[in-house]
C-alpha cells in the first residue's frame, strides 16, 4: 500500500508505507521514514544501524520517533507493526545515552516513547465481531492487544499478559457499555523504560533510596470514548514480577506516570511476596512498582578490615586446633568428637563465607551457584550449632557423673552416632527449607533471603539451641555446686577438677554468646564490633582451652619444638590415668 508523498525539499520526498527517496537518501529496509534536511535525506534505519555517525544524534532519533507517532493515522496495520520494531530498536540506545542528571530530557524522551508505542498499537486494532488476541514480542518491548467484538462471550475472553506482567480487566463489561458494543485494550511492557522514567521521579519521600522493582507497563483502551487516565467502573489489577530482590523491611508503592512524575493516586498494593506484587488501580495509564528503602549505612573500611583480620586469625586457630586434636595423644577418657566437628563445620563455614564475599561480584551473577553456596553455608553454620549443643550435653553428663570416679572408661554415645546427629539434623533442616521455599536461597550477599520469613529456617533452630544451652549451663552450675559439696574433700583431683569444669563452662558460653549478641546489635557499633570479634574467635578459644591449657598436650608441644629445634628424638609420653576426671586436668 502506498500513500502520497509530500515533497519538503527539492530532490527529497518522504512518505509512509512503500516509498522512494531521491538518490542521496540511502536506506536499508522498507517501510521506513525519511527525514529531510537542507542537503540530505536520511532514514530512521540509517540512524539505528550507524550510531557512530556524527549526524545520528539522540535528538535526531527522538525527532524521527516523534514523526512516527504523529503519522500513525496514515499507516496500515502492517506498516504500524514494522514501525513498532523500529521504535523498539531505538529504545535501548536512547535510554543508555541520556545522562541521569538531565531530568528534562529523560522526561521528554520517555513521554515521546510512550506516545509513539501507544499510537502504533492503536493502529493495529482491527474490528472484529468476536475477539482477537495479538502478542508481539520485540527485543525491548512486549505488546499484547485484545479486541472484543459485539458477539463475544464473556467466558471466551482470554487474560491479558506479558512475560513479566499480567492485567485483570473486565473488557467484556466495557464493551457492553460502549455505543459500538466493542472495545480494545493494549497492554505494553517496556524493558528499558525504567532508564528514562526513573524511580527518582517518585517524589513522595526524598530521604529514601528508590528502586524500580518491575518493568514499566502501559494499559490503554483504544477507540473508546474516555479521558486519560481512563476512568473505570471497577478497579483493574496488575500482577508485576519483581526484577530485583525484595526487601521485606522496605516500602512498596504502585505508581502511575503523570506527565513528569510518578504518583500513587488511585493505585494501591493488594498483596506481595518475594516474586511479584499485585497492584489495584481505578484507571488506566502507565504504571510501575517502586521500592523505597532507607539509605544504606556508609561503608566502614576499618570495620571491614577488622572483620577480615579477625576471620583470618580465627581460621588459623581453627586449623591449629584440628591439627592438635589429630596429631596429639589424648587420654582415653577424653572425647573430642564434638570439638573436632565444631572446628570442621565453622572452619569451612567461615572460609566459604569469606571467599564468597571477596569474589561476590563474580559469583552473584551466577544465580544457581549463589543459591548453592547459600544453602551450603546454611548447612555448615547450622551443623556447627548442633555440635555446640552436643558438646554442652556431653559436658552436662560429665559433670553429673563427676562424683562417680572410676578407672573404667565409660562412653555415653558412640562417635559414629554423634556424627549422625551432628550432621543429619542440620541436613534435614536445610532439605526441608529448600523443599518448602526453593527460592529462599541466593540473596544479594549469597546468603538466605530475608523475605517471607525464610531467615527463620536458620534463626529458629539457632534460637532453640541457644535457649537449650542456657538451660544446660544453669543446670550444670547447680549440679556442680551440689556435687562439690557432697564429694570428700580428700579426693586428690578435686581442685584440678573445679578449675577445668569452669574452664569448660566458659568455653561453652563463648560458643553461644556471640550469636546471642546478633539479636541485639540494632545499629550499635560497639555491639557489632564485639559480635564480630567473639564470633570469629571461636577457634582461638577452643585452641587455648583444650590445647594450650591442657597439661598433657602442652608437654607434647614442648617435646615437638625441642625435636624441631635441637634435632633430639622424642621420648615416649606417658598416658594419663584412664578415668572420667582426666578431661578436667590442667
C-alpha positions as CSV (number, residue, x, y, z in Angstrom):
1,X,0.0,0.0,0.0
2,X,1.4,3.4,-0.9
3,X,0.4,6.8,0.3
4,X,1.0,10.1,-1.5
5,X,4.3,11.7,-0.6
6,X,4.7,15.4,0.4
7,X,7.8,17.0,-1.1
8,X,9.6,19.0,1.6
9,X,12.8,20.0,-0.2
10,X,13.5,19.9,-3.9
11,X,15.0,16.5,-4.7
12,X,13.8,14.9,-1.4
13,X,10.5,13.2,-0.8
14,X,9.0,11.4,2.3
15,X,6.1,9.0,2.5
16,X,4.6,6.3,4.7
17,X,4.5,2.7,3.5
18,X,6.0,2.0,0.1
19,X,8.0,5.0,-1.0
20,X,11.0,6.2,-2.9
21,X,13.6,8.7,-1.9
22,X,15.9,10.8,-4.0
23,X,19.4,9.4,-4.9
24,X,21.2,10.9,-2.0
25,X,18.9,9.2,0.6
26,X,20.0,5.7,1.4
27,X,18.0,3.3,3.5
28,X,18.2,-0.4,4.4
29,X,14.6,-1.5,4.9
30,X,11.1,-0.7,3.9
31,X,8.6,0.5,5.0
32,X,10.7,3.3,6.6
33,X,10.6,7.0,7.3
34,X,12.8,9.6,5.6
35,X,13.8,12.8,7.3
36,X,14.8,15.7,5.0
37,X,17.5,18.3,5.7
38,X,18.8,21.1,3.6
39,X,21.2,18.8,1.8
40,X,20.4,15.2,2.6
41,X,17.6,12.8,3.2
42,X,18.2,10.3,5.9
43,X,16.1,7.3,7.1
44,X,15.4,6.0,10.6
45,X,17.1,2.7,9.9
46,X,20.2,4.5,8.9
47,X,20.2,6.3,12.3
48,X,19.8,3.0,14.1
49,X,22.3,1.0,12.1
50,X,25.0,3.7,12.0
51,X,25.1,5.1,15.6
52,X,28.7,6.3,15.1
53,X,27.9,9.0,12.5
54,X,28.0,12.5,13.9
55,X,24.7,13.4,12.4
56,X,23.0,10.4,14.1
57,X,22.4,12.1,17.5
58,X,19.9,11.1,20.2
59,X,17.9,14.2,19.4
60,X,17.6,13.1,15.7
61,X,16.4,9.6,16.8
62,X,13.8,11.2,19.0
63,X,12.6,13.5,16.3
64,X,12.1,10.6,14.0
65,X,10.3,8.6,16.7
66,X,8.0,11.6,17.2
67,X,7.3,11.8,13.5
68,X,6.3,8.2,13.5
69,X,3.9,8.8,16.4
70,X,2.3,11.7,14.6
71,X,1.8,9.7,11.4
72,X,0.1,6.6,12.7
73,X,-3.2,7.8,11.3
74,X,-1.8,7.2,7.8
75,X,-0.4,3.7,8.4
76,X,-1.6,0.3,7.6
77,X,-1.5,-2.4,10.3
78,X,1.5,-3.9,8.5
79,X,3.4,-0.6,8.5
80,X,2.5,0.0,12.1
81,X,3.9,-3.3,13.2
82,X,7.1,-2.7,11.3
83,X,7.4,0.8,12.9
84,X,6.9,-0.8,16.3
85,X,10.1,-2.9,15.6
86,X,12.0,0.2,14.5
87,X,11.0,2.3,17.5
88,X,11.7,-0.6,19.9
89,X,15.2,-0.9,18.4
90,X,16.0,2.7,19.4
91,X,14.7,2.3,23.0
92,X,17.9,0.8,24.4
93,X,20.2,3.2,22.5
94,X,18.4,6.3,23.8
95,X,17.8,5.0,27.3
96,X,21.5,4.4,27.9
97,X,22.8,7.6,26.2
98,X,21.0,10.2,28.3
99,X,22.7,11.4,31.4
100,X,20.7,10.7,34.6
101,X,21.2,14.3,35.7
102,X,19.4,15.6,32.6
103,X,15.9,15.1,34.0
104,X,14.1,17.2,31.4
105,X,15.4,15.1,28.6
106,X,14.6,11.9,30.4
107,X,11.0,13.0,30.9
108,X,10.6,14.3,27.3
109,X,12.1,11.2,25.7
110,X,10.1,8.9,28.0
111,X,6.8,10.7,27.1
112,X,7.7,10.6,23.4
113,X,8.2,6.8,23.5
114,X,5.0,6.2,25.4
115,X,3.1,8.3,22.9
116,X,4.8,6.5,19.9
117,X,4.1,3.0,21.2
118,X,0.5,3.7,22.2
119,X,-0.3,5.3,18.8
120,X,1.4,2.5,16.9
121,X,-0.5,-0.2,18.9
122,X,-3.8,1.7,18.3
123,X,-3.1,1.4,14.6
124,X,-3.0,-2.4,15.0
125,X,-6.6,-2.5,16.1
126,X,-8.8,-4.4,13.6
127,X,-12.6,-4.6,14.3
128,X,-14.0,-8.0,15.0
129,X,-17.4,-9.5,15.8
130,X,-15.9,-12.0,18.3
131,X,-12.5,-11.4,19.8
132,X,-8.8,-11.3,18.8
133,X,-5.7,-11.6,20.9
134,X,-2.4,-10.5,19.4
135,X,1.0,-10.7,21.1
136,X,4.1,-9.0,19.6
137,X,7.4,-9.9,21.3
138,X,10.2,-7.4,20.5
139,X,13.7,-7.1,21.8
140,X,13.0,-4.4,24.4
141,X,9.2,-4.3,24.5
142,X,6.3,-6.8,24.6
143,X,2.8,-5.9,23.3
144,X,-0.5,-7.7,23.9
145,X,-3.6,-6.4,22.1
146,X,-7.1,-7.7,23.0
147,X,-10.1,-6.7,20.8
148,X,-13.6,-7.7,21.9
149,X,-16.5,-7.6,19.4
150,X,-20.2,-7.4,19.8
151,X,-20.7,-11.2,19.6
152,X,-18.0,-12.1,22.1
153,X,-18.9,-14.3,25.1
154,X,-17.5,-13.3,28.5
155,X,-16.3,-16.8,29.1
156,X,-14.3,-16.8,25.9
157,X,-12.3,-13.7,26.6
158,X,-8.7,-14.7,27.5
159,X,-6.5,-13.0,30.0
160,X,-4.1,-10.2,29.0
161,X,-0.5,-10.8,30.0
162,X,3.2,-10.5,29.0
163,X,6.3,-12.4,30.3
164,X,6.7,-10.1,33.3
165,X,3.3,-8.7,34.0
166,X,-0.4,-9.6,33.9
167,X,-3.6,-7.5,33.7
168,X,-7.0,-8.4,35.0
169,X,-9.6,-6.2,33.3
170,X,-13.3,-6.7,32.6
171,X,-13.1,-5.8,28.9
172,X,-16.4,-7.5,28.2
173,X,-18.3,-5.1,30.6
174,X,-16.5,-2.2,29.0
175,X,-17.5,-3.4,25.5
176,X,-21.1,-3.9,26.6
177,X,-21.3,-0.3,27.8
178,X,-19.7,1.0,24.7
179,X,-22.0,2.5,22.0
180,X,-20.4,0.3,19.4
181,X,-20.6,-2.8,21.6
182,X,-16.9,-3.5,21.2
183,X,-13.7,-2.4,23.0
184,X,-10.0,-3.0,22.7
185,X,-7.1,-2.7,25.2
186,X,-3.4,-2.6,24.6
187,X,-1.0,-3.9,27.3
188,X,2.6,-2.9,26.8
189,X,5.6,-4.0,28.9
190,X,8.8,-1.9,28.5
191,X,12.2,-3.5,29.5
192,X,14.2,-0.3,29.2
193,X,11.7,2.5,30.0
194,X,12.8,2.5,33.7
195,X,16.1,4.1,32.5
196,X,14.1,7.1,31.2
197,X,11.2,7.3,33.7
198,X,13.5,6.7,36.6
199,X,12.2,5.8,40.1
200,X,13.8,9.1,41.4
201,X,10.8,10.8,39.7
202,X,8.7,9.4,42.6
203,X,8.7,12.4,44.9
204,X,6.7,11.0,47.8
205,X,9.7,10.8,50.1
206,X,13.1,12.4,49.4
207,X,15.1,10.7,52.1
208,X,14.8,7.2,50.8
209,X,16.6,5.0,48.2
210,X,14.1,4.3,45.4
211,X,14.4,1.1,43.2
212,X,12.4,0.2,40.2
213,X,11.0,-3.3,41.0
214,X,9.1,-4.0,37.8
215,X,9.0,-3.3,34.1
216,X,7.2,-0.1,33.2
217,X,3.8,-1.1,31.8
218,X,1.1,0.8,29.9
219,X,-2.5,-0.2,29.6
220,X,-4.8,1.8,27.3
221,X,-8.3,1.5,25.9
222,X,-8.3,2.2,22.1
223,X,-11.2,3.5,20.0
224,X,-13.3,4.0,23.1
225,X,-14.7,7.3,24.3
226,X,-12.9,8.1,27.5
227,X,-10.5,10.6,29.1
228,X,-6.9,9.9,30.0
229,X,-6.2,8.5,32.5
230,X,-9.2,6.3,31.6
231,X,-11.7,6.1,34.4
232,X,-13.2,2.6,35.0
233,X,-16.3,1.3,36.7
234,X,-14.3,-1.2,38.6
235,X,-10.6,-1.4,39.5
236,X,-8.0,-3.1,37.3
237,X,-5.4,-5.4,38.9
238,X,-1.9,-5.7,37.6
239,X,0.5,-8.5,38.7
240,X,4.0,-7.3,38.4
241,X,7.0,-9.6,38.5
242,X,9.9,-8.4,40.6
243,X,13.1,-7.6,38.8
244,X,15.2,-7.3,41.9
245,X,15.4,-8.9,45.3
246,X,12.6,-7.7,47.6
247,X,13.5,-6.3,51.0
248,X,10.6,-7.1,53.4
249,X,11.5,-4.1,55.5
250,X,11.1,-1.7,52.6
251,X,8.0,0.1,51.4
252,X,6.4,-0.9,48.1
253,X,4.3,1.6,46.0
254,X,2.2,1.0,43.0
255,X,2.6,4.2,40.9
256,X,1.4,5.7,37.6
257,X,3.1,8.2,35.4
258,X,1.6,11.7,35.5
259,X,3.3,13.8,32.8
260,X,6.6,14.3,34.7
261,X,6.5,12.3,37.9
262,X,5.3,9.0,39.4
263,X,2.4,9.3,41.8
264,X,0.2,6.9,43.7
265,X,-3.2,8.4,43.3
266,X,-5.8,5.7,42.6
267,X,-3.3,2.8,43.0
268,X,-2.7,0.5,45.9
269,X,-0.8,-2.7,46.8
270,X,-3.2,-5.7,47.1
271,X,-0.6,-8.3,48.1
272,X,3.1,-9.1,47.6
273,X,5.7,-11.8,48.1
274,X,9.3,-12.3,47.1
275,X,8.5,-12.8,43.4
276,X,5.6,-10.5,42.5
277,X,3.2,-7.8,43.7
278,X,-0.4,-7.3,42.8
279,X,-1.4,-3.7,42.2
280,X,-5.0,-2.4,42.0
281,X,-5.8,0.8,40.1
282,X,-9.0,2.7,39.3
283,X,-7.8,4.0,35.9
284,X,-5.6,3.0,33.0
285,X,-2.3,4.7,32.3
286,X,1.5,3.9,32.6
287,X,2.4,2.0,35.8
288,X,5.3,0.7,37.7
289,X,6.3,-0.8,41.1
290,X,8.8,1.2,43.1
291,X,10.5,0.1,46.3
292,X,11.7,2.6,48.9
293,X,14.4,1.7,51.5
294,X,16.3,3.8,53.9
295,X,19.8,5.0,52.9
296,X,22.4,2.3,53.5
297,X,25.0,3.0,56.2
298,X,28.2,4.4,54.9
299,X,30.9,1.8,54.3
300,X,33.2,1.5,57.2
301,X,36.6,0.4,55.8
302,X,38.1,0.0,59.3
303,X,35.3,-2.4,60.3
304,X,35.7,-4.3,57.1
305,X,39.4,-4.6,57.7
306,X,38.9,-5.7,61.3
307,X,36.4,-8.3,60.1
308,X,38.9,-9.6,57.5
309,X,41.8,-9.8,60.0
310,X,39.6,-11.5,62.8
311,X,38.2,-14.1,60.4
312,X,41.7,-15.0,59.1
313,X,43.0,-15.2,62.7
314,X,40.1,-17.4,63.6
315,X,40.6,-19.7,60.7
316,X,44.3,-20.1,61.6
317,X,43.4,-21.2,65.2
318,X,40.6,-23.5,63.9
319,X,43.3,-25.2,61.8
320,X,45.8,-25.4,64.8
321,X,43.1,-26.9,67.0
322,X,42.3,-29.5,64.4
323,X,46.0,-30.4,64.0
324,X,46.3,-30.7,67.7
325,X,43.2,-33.0,68.0
326,X,44.5,-35.1,65.1
327,X,48.2,-35.4,66.0
328,X,48.5,-35.2,69.8
329,X,48.0,-38.2,72.1
330,X,44.8,-37.8,74.2
331,X,43.8,-39.8,77.2
332,X,41.2,-42.5,76.5
333,X,38.7,-40.7,78.8
334,X,38.7,-37.6,76.7
335,X,36.1,-37.4,73.9
336,X,37.0,-34.7,71.4
337,X,34.4,-35.7,68.8
338,X,32.2,-32.6,69.3
339,X,35.1,-30.2,69.5
340,X,36.6,-31.6,66.3
341,X,33.4,-31.3,64.4
342,X,32.7,-27.8,65.7
343,X,36.1,-26.8,64.3
344,X,35.4,-28.5,61.0
345,X,31.9,-27.0,60.5
346,X,32.9,-23.5,61.5
347,X,36.2,-23.6,59.7
348,X,34.5,-24.5,56.4
349,X,31.6,-22.1,57.0
350,X,33.8,-19.1,57.8
351,X,36.2,-19.9,55.0
352,X,33.4,-20.3,52.4
353,X,31.7,-17.1,53.5
354,X,35.0,-15.1,53.4
355,X,35.8,-16.3,49.9
356,X,32.2,-15.7,48.7
357,X,32.3,-12.1,49.9
358,X,35.7,-11.5,48.4
359,X,34.5,-12.7,45.0
360,X,30.9,-11.7,45.3
361,X,31.0,-9.6,42.0
362,X,31.9,-12.8,40.1
363,X,29.6,-15.2,42.0
364,X,26.4,-13.1,42.3
365,X,25.5,-13.0,38.6
366,X,25.5,-16.8,38.6
367,X,22.2,-17.3,40.4
368,X,22.4,-21.1,40.7
369,X,25.9,-21.0,42.1
370,X,24.9,-18.3,44.6
371,X,21.9,-20.3,45.7
372,X,24.0,-23.4,46.2
373,X,26.6,-21.5,48.2
374,X,23.9,-20.0,50.5
375,X,22.4,-23.5,51.1
376,X,25.9,-24.9,51.9
377,X,26.5,-22.0,54.3
378,X,23.1,-22.7,55.9
379,X,24.1,-26.3,56.5
380,X,27.7,-25.7,57.8
381,X,26.7,-23.0,60.3
382,X,23.7,-25.0,61.5
383,X,25.7,-28.1,61.9
384,X,28.2,-26.1,64.0
385,X,25.4,-25.1,66.3
386,X,24.2,-28.7,66.6
387,X,27.7,-29.7,67.6
388,X,27.8,-26.9,70.2
389,X,24.6,-28.4,71.7
390,X,26.1,-31.9,71.7
391,X,29.2,-30.5,73.5
392,X,27.0,-28.8,76.1
393,X,25.1,-32.1,76.6
394,X,28.3,-34.1,77.0
395,X,29.7,-31.6,79.5
396,X,26.5,-31.8,81.5
397,X,26.7,-35.6,81.6
398,X,30.3,-35.4,82.6
399,X,29.5,-33.1,85.5
400,X,26.6,-35.3,86.6
401,X,29.0,-38.3,86.7
402,X,31.8,-36.4,88.4
403,X,31.1,-38.0,91.8
404,X,31.4,-41.4,90.2
405,X,35.1,-41.5,89.8
406,X,36.1,-44.8,88.2
407,X,39.0,-46.3,86.4
408,X,36.8,-47.7,83.7
409,X,36.2,-45.8,80.5
410,X,32.5,-45.1,80.1
411,X,31.1,-43.6,76.8
412,X,27.5,-42.5,76.7
413,X,27.2,-42.4,72.9
414,X,29.5,-43.7,70.2
415,X,31.3,-41.3,68.0
416,X,29.5,-42.6,64.9
417,X,26.1,-42.0,66.4
418,X,27.2,-38.5,67.4
419,X,28.3,-37.7,63.9
420,X,24.9,-38.9,62.6
421,X,23.1,-36.5,65.0
422,X,25.5,-33.6,64.3
423,X,25.2,-33.6,60.5
424,X,21.9,-35.3,59.7
425,X,19.8,-32.8,61.8
426,X,21.3,-29.8,60.0
427,X,20.9,-31.6,56.6
428,X,17.3,-32.4,57.4
429,X,16.5,-28.7,58.2
430,X,18.2,-27.5,55.1
431,X,16.4,-30.0,52.9
432,X,13.0,-29.2,54.3
433,X,13.7,-25.5,54.0
434,X,14.8,-25.9,50.4
435,X,11.8,-28.1,49.6
436,X,9.3,-25.6,51.0
437,X,10.8,-22.4,49.8
438,X,13.3,-23.3,47.0
439,X,13.7,-19.6,46.0
440,X,14.7,-18.7,49.6
441,X,18.4,-19.1,48.9
442,X,20.7,-16.7,46.9
443,X,20.3,-13.2,48.3
444,X,22.4,-10.2,47.1
445,X,25.1,-11.4,49.5
446,X,24.7,-15.1,48.5
447,X,23.0,-15.9,51.9
448,X,19.5,-16.7,53.0
449,X,16.8,-14.3,51.7
450,X,15.1,-12.2,54.3
451,X,11.6,-12.1,52.8
452,X,8.7,-14.4,53.6
453,X,10.4,-15.1,57.0
454,X,12.7,-17.7,55.4
455,X,15.6,-16.4,57.5
456,X,13.9,-18.2,60.5
457,X,14.9,-21.5,58.9
458,X,18.3,-20.6,60.3
459,X,17.4,-18.3,63.3
460,X,14.7,-20.7,64.5
461,X,17.0,-23.7,65.2
462,X,19.8,-21.4,66.4
463,X,17.4,-19.8,68.9
464,X,16.3,-23.2,70.2
465,X,19.8,-24.4,70.6
466,X,21.0,-21.3,72.4
467,X,18.0,-21.5,74.7
468,X,18.7,-25.2,75.5
469,X,22.4,-24.4,76.1
470,X,21.4,-21.7,78.5
471,X,19.2,-24.1,80.5
472,X,22.0,-26.7,80.4
473,X,24.6,-24.1,81.7
474,X,22.3,-23.2,84.6
475,X,21.7,-26.9,85.4
476,X,25.5,-27.6,85.2
477,X,26.2,-24.8,87.7
478,X,23.6,-26.1,90.1
479,X,24.7,-29.8,89.7
480,X,28.4,-28.9,90.0
481,X,27.8,-26.8,93.2
482,X,25.8,-29.7,94.8
483,X,28.4,-32.3,93.7
484,X,31.3,-30.4,95.1
485,X,29.6,-30.1,98.5
486,X,29.0,-33.8,98.7
487,X,32.3,-35.0,97.5
488,X,35.0,-35.9,100.0
489,X,37.5,-33.0,100.3
490,X,40.3,-35.5,100.4
491,X,39.8,-36.6,96.8
492,X,43.2,-35.7,95.3
493,X,42.0,-34.3,92.0
494,X,39.1,-32.1,93.1
495,X,41.0,-28.8,92.9
496,X,42.1,-29.6,89.3
497,X,38.6,-30.7,88.5
498,X,37.0,-27.5,89.7
499,X,39.4,-25.4,87.6
500,X,38.7,-27.3,84.4
501,X,35.0,-27.5,84.9
502,X,34.7,-23.7,85.0
503,X,37.2,-23.5,82.1
504,X,34.9,-25.8,80.1
505,X,31.8,-23.8,81.1
506,X,33.5,-20.6,79.9
507,X,34.3,-22.2,76.6
508,X,30.7,-23.3,76.1
509,X,29.4,-19.9,76.9
510,X,31.7,-18.3,74.4
511,X,30.4,-20.6,71.7
512,X,26.9,-19.3,72.3
513,X,27.2,-15.7,73.4
514,X,28.5,-14.2,70.1
515,X,25.4,-15.3,68.3
516,X,23.1,-14.1,71.0
517,X,24.6,-10.6,70.6
518,X,23.5,-10.7,66.9
519,X,19.8,-10.3,68.0
520,X,20.6,-7.0,69.8
521,X,23.0,-5.2,67.6
522,X,20.3,-2.9,66.1
523,X,22.8,-0.3,64.7
524,X,25.1,-0.3,67.8
525,X,28.7,-0.1,66.6
526,X,30.1,-1.4,69.9
527,X,27.9,-4.5,69.9
528,X,28.7,-5.1,66.2
529,X,32.4,-5.0,66.9
530,X,32.0,-7.2,70.0
531,X,29.9,-9.7,68.0
532,X,32.4,-9.7,65.2
533,X,35.4,-10.4,67.4
534,X,33.8,-13.1,69.6
535,X,32.1,-14.8,66.7
536,X,35.3,-15.0,64.6
537,X,37.5,-16.2,67.5
538,X,35.7,-19.4,68.4
539,X,38.6,-21.4,67.0
540,X,41.0,-19.3,69.1
541,X,39.2,-20.1,72.4
542,X,38.9,-23.8,71.5
543,X,42.6,-24.0,70.8
544,X,43.5,-22.1,74.1
545,X,41.2,-24.0,76.4
546,X,41.6,-27.6,75.1
547,X,45.1,-27.5,73.7
548,X,47.3,-24.8,75.2
549,X,45.8,-25.1,78.7
550,X,45.9,-28.9,78.7
551,X,49.0,-30.0,80.5
552,X,49.3,-33.3,78.6
553,X,49.0,-31.6,75.2
554,X,51.3,-28.8,76.4
555,X,54.0,-31.4,77.2
556,X,53.7,-32.8,73.7
557,X,54.1,-29.3,72.2
558,X,57.3,-28.8,74.2
559,X,58.6,-32.2,73.0
560,X,57.8,-31.4,69.4
561,X,59.5,-28.0,69.5
562,X,62.6,-29.5,71.2
563,X,62.9,-32.0,68.4
564,X,62.3,-29.3,65.8
565,X,65.0,-27.0,67.3
566,X,67.6,-29.4,68.7
567,X,67.0,-32.5,66.5
568,X,66.6,-34.7,69.5
569,X,64.5,-37.8,69.3
570,X,61.2,-37.5,71.3
571,X,60.8,-39.5,74.5
572,X,57.7,-41.7,74.9
573,X,55.0,-39.7,76.6
574,X,53.2,-41.5,79.4
575,X,49.5,-41.8,79.0
576,X,47.5,-40.2,81.8
577,X,45.2,-42.3,84.1
578,X,42.0,-43.6,82.3
579,X,39.3,-42.1,84.4
580,X,36.4,-39.7,83.7
581,X,38.0,-36.8,85.6
582,X,41.1,-36.8,83.3
583,X,39.3,-34.5,80.9
584,X,39.4,-31.8,83.5
585,X,43.2,-32.0,84.0
586,X,45.1,-28.8,83.7
